[in-house]
Amino acid sequence: MKIKNIVYQLAGLAFATCPLAIVGCTDWDDHYEGTDDAAGAGNVTLWQQMKADSRLTDFCEVLENTKVFRQHKKTPVSYAELLDGGQAFTVVAPVNGTFDKDELIRLTQTNSGDSVVEKSFVMNHVSRSLCSVTAAQSKMLLLNSKHVEMEGNGISGVDLLDKNVHAKNGILHVSEQPLPFVRNIYENVCDLDEFSDIGDFLRVYDEDYFDADASVSSGIVEGVPVYVDSVIIERNKMLSVIGLINDEDSTYWMVAPTRDGWNKAWEMAKQYYRYDSKVLKSDSIQHYWTNRALLDDAIFTMTTQESVTDSLKSVQYNKLEPKYHVFYKPFEQGGILSNATKVECSNGILYKTAEWPFTPETTFFTELRSEGEDQALITVSKDCNYTTRRMSADSISEGAYLDIVALKATSNWTMTYRVNNTLSAKYDVCAVILPKSVADKVNPDLRPCKFKATINYVDELGNKKTFNCGNTQFKNDPLKVDTVVLAENFEFPACNFDQQDIKISVQLTCSILPRENSEYNREMYLDCIYLRPRTSKSEE
């Protein structure tokens, strides 16, 4: 087994694939040692060998008409010329009458069609490694990055009429029929019409990345590096975030609703991402995050699953937040895969559904916390001193809280916290306040703190608004960790997700009269400001 970075040079062009491990393919000399099949065949190229075989005329015509693409652009070089050159390949050539030659040649007349024929047919029968078929099972990496099994007298389940026929630039296998082309998950959602809305979004992020470290430099000319061999790697920036479903060397599952189900879910999700009119390119941002909301939890890498019948953890799962991105009993009634149709892919399984099988509350519509000890979130503080105190306890969020102390015995302090990533949705806005017993278990102060609260936000036009939380005064229960609901079912008209501007904040103001000092305590242990998504369950 060798690990190689494969570079193709033809007509002054350079092509590359990513480094991959190939099992069962060895160097050129290994194929000629002790083999009889090479007798009399080592003086002609693969192309000359196929042209001389009357069984392969259809395949040869397709090779003559299919041009090589470089960086998504058609070159003048055909695959017939490529296989007639000095580079080494393994070719699996299907015999005449086993595929629609005329339709393939028709497709090659356009750039898009030629690209399809190249990837799904021609490259699906050519490998850059030299691979012989033996009794032992092995794998071969094809030019389109697909892996195929080789064993006995077959490749990928297709029987061979001739095998291990050597040419001076490679090895030829003649097959009874074409090798099956199996799409990976990414290719399915991009190529199949029923997933076109998903594919259209993902394809925008395809790009070619020049790998300078892997390329071969010939020096610097007038201060500019010049490369003899340029290694270009195809990648998709979006998949690096939501899951590498185009990777042939990994195994993924993806849940994807068909068009009607996707559009229904999209219309629902976009209501959570209504940005105010002062946000630049708000429509584009809304479009982006609506798609992300539906896709982020739809992809699962099989390397992180413990028992798929019990639960599935999406690519977004974080063990520090185990409440989210995990879906229990996925195959049972009501589970995310209970009504899904399995589509086998080259790198995993695509689960096709009629509806988006998730809920906003288990995916993108999540709890928000502004931790009291996170002093960077404090936008206003008045008439008080405050100190971050650490304490490890299950009941204390993130193991810390803010100790707020009035400057004077009669001072009514004010603290304002920024709240990030609110959606245009309804929340219960709360403050979590700790009892004094977390710091003094022997003789804690059992007086509650009394305070008022306001919510600062913006409307759909971006105008600043203030909501006085019922014009009431709140007091915490001094005997427990108390979640004080400041505003129930409060709706933010505009989304502030992934924004830098401070548009949403919650202000707490101590509200104790001098004569009430014996009844109330101005000191507060603030654990966090907590926004709880308002759902049908919470309304009950």
C-alpha positions in Angstrom: 0.0 0.0 0.0 1.3 3.4 -0.9 0.0 6.9 -0.2 0.4 9.2 -3.1 -0.5 12.7 -4.2 -1.4 12.1 -7.9 -0.6 14.9 -10.4 -1.8 14.8 -14.0 0.2 16.7 -16.6 -1.2 17.0 -20.1 -1.1 19.7 -22.7 0.6 22.0 -20.2 -2.1 21.5 -17.6 -1.9 20.0 -14.2 -4.5 18.1 -12.3 -4.5 16.7 -8.8 -6.4 14.6 -6.3 -6.1 14.6 -2.5 -3.7 12.2 -0.9 -5.5 8.8 -0.5 -4.6 5.4 0.7 -5.1 2.7 -2.0 -5.2 -0.9 -1.0 -4.2 -3.6 -3.6 -2.5 -1.3 -6.1 1.2 -1.4 -6.4 4.0 0.2 -8.3 4.5 -0.5 -12.0 7.4 -2.9 -11.6 5.3 -5.1 -9.3 2.8 -5.8 -12.0 5.3 -7.1 -14.5 7.2 -9.4 -12.2 6.2 -13.0 -12.7 3.1 -12.2 -14.9 2.5 -13.9 -18.2 -0.4 -11.7 -19.3 2.0 -8.9 -20.3 3.6 -11.1 -23.0 3.4 -9.3 -26.3 1.3 -6.4 -24.9 4.0 -4.2 -23.4 4.8 -2.3 -26.6 1.5 -0.6 -27.2 -0.4 1.9 -25.2 -3.7 1.3 -23.5 -5.4 3.3 -26.2 -3.8 1.4 -29.0 -4.7 -1.9 -27.3 -8.4 -0.9 -27.0 -8.5 0.4 -30.6 -7.3 -3.0 -31.8 -10.1 -4.8 -29.9 -13.3 -5.1 -32.0 -15.3 -5.5 -28.8 -14.4 -2.1 -27.5 -15.2 0.2 -30.4 -18.1 1.8 -28.6 -16.0 2.6 -25.5 -13.3 4.0 -27.7 -15.7 6.4 -29.5 -16.8 7.7 -26.1 -13.2 8.2 -25.0 -12.5 10.2 -28.2 -15.4 12.5 -27.7 -15.0 13.1 -23.9 -12.7 16.0 -23.0 -10.8 16.3 -19.8 -11.9 19.1 -17.5 -9.6 21.2 -15.4 -11.0 23.5 -12.8 -14.5 23.0 -14.2 -13.3 24.1 -17.7 -13.2 21.8 -20.7 -9.7 21.3 -22.2 -8.8 20.3 -25.8 -7.5 17.0 -24.5 -9.6 13.9 -25.0 -9.4 10.7 -22.8 -8.2 8.9 -26.0 -5.2 11.2 -26.1 -4.7 10.8 -22.3 -4.6 7.0 -22.5 -2.3 7.1 -25.5 0.3 9.1 -23.6 3.1 8.3 -21.1 1.2 8.3 -17.9 0.2 5.0 -16.3 -3.5 4.0 -15.8 -5.7 1.0 -15.1 -8.7 0.9 -17.4 -11.9 -1.2 -17.1 -13.4 -1.3 -20.6 -17.0 -2.4 -21.0 -17.8 -4.3 -24.3 -20.0 -3.0 -27.1 -23.8 -3.0 -26.7 -23.8 -2.7 -22.9 -24.3 1.1 -22.7 -25.9 3.8 -24.7 -22.9 5.0 -26.7 -24.9 7.5 -28.8 -26.5 9.2 -25.8 -23.1 9.5 -24.1 -21.6 11.1 -27.2 -24.5 13.4 -27.6 -24.0 14.6 -24.0 -20.3 15.3 -24.7 -21.3 18.0 -27.2 -22.0 20.5 -24.4 -19.8 21.5 -21.5 -22.2 20.4 -18.8 -22.9 17.1 -20.5 -19.3 16.4 -21.1 -18.6 17.0 -17.4 -21.3 14.5 -16.5 -20.0 11.8 -18.9 -16.5 12.4 -17.7 -17.3 12.0 -14.0 -20.1 9.3 -14.1 -18.8 7.1 -16.9 -15.3 7.7 -18.2 -13.6 8.4 -14.8 -15.7 5.6 -13.4 -13.7 3.1 -15.5 -10.2 4.6 -15.1 -7.7 4.6 -12.2 -4.5 6.5 -11.9 -3.1 3.5 -9.9 -1.9 0.2 -11.5 -4.2 -2.5 -10.2 -4.3 -6.2 -11.0 -7.2 -8.4 -10.2 -6.1 -11.4 -8.0 -7.8 -14.0 -5.9 -7.3 -11.8 -2.8 -9.8 -9.0 -2.3 -8.5 -5.4 -2.8 -9.7 -2.0 -3.6 -9.1 0.4 -6.6 -9.5 4.1 -6.5 -11.1 5.5 -9.7 -10.4 8.9 -11.1 -13.8 10.1 -9.8 -12.7 9.2 -6.3 -14.9 6.2 -6.0 -13.6 3.0 -4.5 -14.4 -0.3 -6.1 -13.9 -3.9 -4.8 -11.6 -6.2 -6.9 -11.7 -9.9 -6.3 -11.3 -13.1 -8.3 -12.8 -12.5 -11.7 -14.8 -9.3 -11.0 -14.7 -5.7 -10.2 -17.6 -4.1 -8.2 -19.7 -7.2 -8.9 -19.1 -7.0 -12.7 -17.5 -10.1 -14.3 -14.4 -9.7 -16.5 -13.9 -11.2 -19.9 -10.2 -10.4 -19.8 -8.1 -9.3 -16.9 -4.6 -8.0 -16.2 -3.8 -7.3 -19.8 -0.7 -5.1 -19.7 0.2 -2.2 -21.9 3.3 0.0 -21.8 1.4 2.6 -19.9 -0.9 0.5 -17.7 -3.3 -2.4 -17.3 -6.5 -3.2 -19.1 -9.5 -5.2 -17.8 -12.3 -6.0 -20.3 -15.7 -6.2 -18.5 -19.1 -7.7 -19.5 -20.8 -4.5 -18.7 -20.1 -1.0 -17.3 -19.1 -0.6 -13.7 -22.0 0.7 -11.6 -21.8 4.4 -10.8 -22.9 5.0 -7.2 -23.4 8.6 -6.2 -22.2 9.8 -2.8 -24.6 11.7 -0.6 -23.5 15.1 -1.9 -24.0 14.0 -5.5 -27.4 12.7 -4.8 -28.7 15.9 -3.2 -27.1 17.9 -6.0 -28.0 15.8 -9.0 -31.5 14.4 -8.2 -34.3 16.8 -9.0 -36.3 16.0 -5.9 -33.5 17.5 -3.8 -32.7 20.4 -6.1 -33.4 23.2 -3.5 -30.9 21.7 -1.2 -28.4 21.0 -3.9 -28.7 24.5 -5.3 -27.8 26.0 -1.9 -24.8 23.7 -1.3 -23.3 23.9 -4.8 -22.8 27.7 -4.4 -19.9 26.9 -2.0 -18.0 24.6 -4.3 -14.5 26.0 -5.0 -11.1 25.0 -6.3 -8.3 25.4 -3.7 -4.7 25.8 -4.8 -2.4 23.8 -2.5 0.9 25.6 -2.6 2.5 23.2 -0.2 1.7 20.2 -2.3 2.6 21.8 -5.6 6.0 21.6 -7.2 7.7 25.0 -7.5 10.3 25.9 -10.1 11.3 29.1 -8.3 10.4 32.7 -8.2 10.1 34.9 -11.3 9.9 38.7 -10.7 8.8 38.1 -7.1 6.0 35.7 -8.1 6.3 31.9 -7.3 6.1 29.7 -10.5 4.8 26.1 -10.2 5.7 23.3 -12.5 3.0 21.1 -11.0 -0.1 22.9 -9.5 -2.1 20.8 -7.1 -5.7 21.9 -7.2 -8.1 20.4 -4.7 -11.9 20.6 -5.0 -13.7 21.5 -1.8 -16.9 22.9 -0.5 -16.7 25.4 2.3 -20.3 24.7 3.5 -19.7 21.0 3.8 -16.7 21.7 6.1 -19.3 23.2 8.5 -22.3 20.9 8.2 -20.6 17.6 7.3 -18.3 16.3 4.6 -20.9 14.3 2.7 -18.8 14.5 -0.5 -15.9 12.6 1.2 -15.6 9.1 -0.3 -13.4 7.9 2.5 -15.9 8.5 5.3 -19.3 7.2 6.1 -22.2 9.6 6.7 -26.0 9.5 7.0 -28.1 12.4 5.9 -31.8 13.1 6.3 -33.2 15.1 3.4 -36.9 15.9 2.7 -38.0 16.0 -0.9 -39.1 19.3 -2.6 -42.5 19.8 -1.1 -41.4 18.9 2.4 -38.3 21.1 2.1 -40.2 24.1 0.9 -42.8 23.7 3.7 -40.1 23.5 6.3 -38.2 26.4 4.7 -41.2 28.7 4.9 -41.6 27.8 8.5 -37.9 28.3 9.4 -37.5 31.6 7.6 -39.9 33.3 10.0 -37.4 32.8 12.8 -34.8 34.8 10.7 -36.5 38.0 10.0 -33.8 40.7 10.3 -34.6 44.3 10.8 -34.4 46.6 7.7 -31.3 48.3 9.0 -29.3 45.1 8.6 -27.3 45.1 5.3 -28.2 42.3 2.9 -30.9 41.1 5.3 -32.6 39.0 2.7 -29.3 37.1 1.9 -28.6 36.6 5.5 -32.1 35.3 6.1 -31.7 32.9 3.2 -28.4 31.6 4.4 -29.4 31.0 8.0 -32.8 29.5 7.1 -30.9 26.8 5.0 -28.4 26.3 7.8 -31.3 25.9 10.3 -32.7 23.0 8.3 -29.4 21.3 7.4 -27.1 21.7 10.5 -28.7 18.7 12.3 -29.5 16.6 9.2 -26.0 15.0 8.9 -24.5 12.3 11.0 -21.0 10.9 10.9 -20.9 7.2 11.7 -17.6 7.4 13.5 -19.2 9.1 16.5 -22.3 6.9 17.0 -22.6 4.5 19.8 -25.9 2.8 19.0 -27.9 4.1 16.1 -31.1 2.4 17.3 -30.9 4.3 20.6 -29.8 7.7 19.4 -28.1 9.6 16.6 -25.8 12.5 17.3 -25.5 15.0 14.5 -22.2 16.5 13.3 -23.0 19.6 15.4 -23.1 17.6 18.6 -21.0 18.9 21.5 -20.6 16.9 24.6 -20.5 20.2 26.6 -24.1 20.7 25.5 -25.6 17.2 25.5 -29.1 18.4 25.4 -28.9 19.4 21.8 -28.1 17.8 18.4 -29.0 14.3 19.6 -32.1 12.4 18.5 -33.4 9.4 20.4 -35.0 6.2 19.0 -34.7 7.5 15.4 -36.3 4.4 13.8 -39.3 4.1 16.2 -42.6 5.8 15.6 -42.1 9.5 15.8 -38.4 9.2 15.3 -36.6 11.2 12.7 -36.1 8.1 10.5 -39.4 6.3 11.2 -40.9 7.2 7.8 -37.7 7.6 5.8 -36.7 5.8 2.6 -33.1 4.5 2.5 -31.0 5.5 -0.5 -27.7 3.7 -0.6 -24.7 6.0 -1.5 -21.0 5.3 -2.1 -20.2 7.0 1.3 -23.2 6.2 3.4 -27.0 6.5 3.4 -29.3 9.2 2.3 -32.6 9.0 4.2 -35.3 10.5 2.0 -38.4 11.9 3.8 -41.6 13.6 2.7 -41.4 16.1 5.6 -38.6 17.7 7.5 -38.7 15.3 10.5 -37.3 17.6 13.1 -38.7 20.4 15.3 -37.3 23.9 15.7 -36.9 23.4 19.5 -34.6 20.3 18.9 -32.5 22.0 16.3 -32.1 25.7 15.8 -34.6 27.3 18.3 -32.6 26.8 21.4 -32.2 28.2 24.9 -30.0 31.4 25.2 -28.0 32.3 28.2 -26.0 35.4 29.1 -23.9 34.1 31.9 -23.7 36.5 34.9 -20.0 36.0 35.2 -19.3 36.9 31.6 -18.5 40.5 32.2 -17.9 41.1 28.5 -21.7 41.0 28.1 -22.3 43.8 30.6 -23.2 46.9 28.7 -24.2 49.1 31.7 -23.4 48.9 35.4 -24.4 51.6 37.9 -24.1 52.1 41.6 -22.6 48.7 42.3 -19.5 46.6 42.5 -19.4 43.1 41.1 -17.2 40.1 41.4 -17.1 36.8 39.5 -17.2 33.8 41.8 -16.5 30.2 40.8 -18.3 27.3 42.3 -18.8 23.8 40.8 -22.3 22.6 41.3 -24.9 21.0 39.0 -27.4 23.8 39.8 -25.0 26.6 38.8 -24.8 27.3 35.1 -21.2 27.1 33.8 -19.9 26.8 37.4 -19.8 30.5 38.2 -22.0 33.5 39.0 -21.8 37.3 39.5 -21.9 38.7 43.0 -23.5 42.2 42.7 -23.1 44.5 45.7 -24.6 48.0 46.1 -22.1 50.8 46.5 -24.0 52.1 49.5 -26.5 50.7 51.9 -29.3 52.7 50.1 -28.1 52.4 46.5 -30.4 50.8 43.9 -27.9 49.4 41.4 -28.5 48.7 37.7 -27.0 45.9 35.5 -27.6 45.5 31.8 -26.6 42.4 29.9 -26.3 41.9 26.2 -28.3 38.9 24.8 -26.8 37.4 21.7 -28.4 35.3 18.9 -32.0 35.9 19.5 -34.4 34.8 16.7 -37.6 36.6 15.6 -39.6 34.4 17.9 -41.3 34.1 21.3 -39.3 33.5 24.5 -39.8 33.4 28.2 -37.2 35.9 29.5 -35.9 34.9 32.8 -33.2 35.7 35.4 -31.6 32.8 37.3 -30.7 33.9 40.9 -28.8 31.8 43.4 -29.5 31.7 47.2 -26.9 33.1 49.5 -26.4 29.6 50.9 -24.1 28.7 47.9 -21.5 30.9 49.6 -22.5 30.6 53.2 -24.0 27.3 54.2 -23.9 27.9 57.9 -25.5 31.3 58.3 -26.9 32.5 54.9 -28.8 35.7 54.5 -32.3 34.7 53.8 -33.6 38.0 52.6 -34.6 38.1 48.9 -33.5 40.8 46.5 -36.3 43.0 45.0 -35.8 44.4 41.5 -37.4 45.6 38.3 -36.6 44.5 34.8 -36.7 46.0 31.3 -36.0 44.4 27.8 -34.3 46.5 25.2 -34.8 45.4 21.6 -35.5 46.7 18.0 -38.6 46.4 15.9 -38.7 45.3 12.2 -37.5 48.7 11.1 -34.5 48.7 13.4 -36.0 51.3 15.8 -35.0 50.9 19.4 -37.8 49.8 21.8 -38.0 49.2 25.5 -40.4 46.8 27.3 -41.0 47.3 31.0 -41.6 43.8 32.3 -45.1 44.3 33.5 -44.2 47.4 35.5 -44.0 45.0 38.4 -41.3 44.3 41.0 -39.7 40.9 41.3 -38.2 39.1 44.2 -36.3 35.8 44.2 -36.9 32.9 46.5 -33.8 33.0 48.9 -34.1 29.3 49.7 -33.4 27.9 46.2 -32.0 28.4 42.8 -34.8 30.6 41.5 -35.7 31.1 37.8 -37.6 34.4 37.9 -39.7 34.9 34.8 -39.4 38.5 33.8 -41.5 38.4 30.7 -43.6 35.5 29.6 -44.2 34.7 25.9 -42.2 37.8 24.8 -41.9 38.1 21.0 -38.8 39.7 19.4 -40.0 41.1 16.1 -36.6 41.1 14.5 -33.8 38.5 14.5 -30.4 39.3 15.9 -28.7 36.0 15.2 -25.0 36.2 14.3 -24.9 40.0 14.6 -22.3 42.2 16.2 -24.5 45.2 17.0 -25.9 45.3 20.6 -29.6 45.4 19.9 -31.0 43.0 22.5 -30.3 43.5 26.2 -32.0 42.8 29.6 -31.7 45.3 32.4 -32.1 44.5 36.1 -32.6 47.4 38.6 -32.6 46.9 42.3 -35.8 48.4 43.7 -35.6 48.5 47.5 -36.7 51.5 49.6 -34.5 52.5 52.7 -37.3 51.4 55.0 -37.3 47.9 53.4 -33.6 47.1 54.2 -34.5 44.7 57.0 -36.9 42.8 54.7 -34.8 42.7 51.5 -31.1 42.4 50.5 -29.5 44.5 47.8 -26.8 41.9 47.2 -27.7 39.5 44.3 -26.0 36.3 43.1 -26.8 36.4 39.4 -26.3 33.1 37.7 -27.5 34.1 34.2 -30.1 35.8 32.0 -32.0 33.0 30.5 -34.2 33.0 27.4 -36.4 29.9 27.2 -38.0 29.2 23.7 -41.7 29.5 23.9 -43.3 26.3 22.6 -46.7 24.7 22.6 -45.4 22.5 25.6 -44.3 25.6 27.6 -47.7 27.2 26.9 -49.4 24.3 28.5 
